[in-house]
């Protein structure tokens, strides 16, 4: 992820990033709320500390607990 974020910073003519969610691994047999929150927190910190453009996050269907809760 860090290598990707570094590459984004090197791109010219980029105004913003759309973060499309689905942050945690899709191993639904080993899924815990706190683990999901930790992954998201780490990604937020990486985005904030690395990117020089606005980031617009969108929740994916695996970004809630229990997953696929959206109706």
Secondary structure, DSSP 8 states (H G I E B T S, - for coil): -HHHHHHHHH-SS--EEEE----S-S-GGG--HHHHHHHHHHHHHHHHHH-SSEEEE---TTSSSSTT---
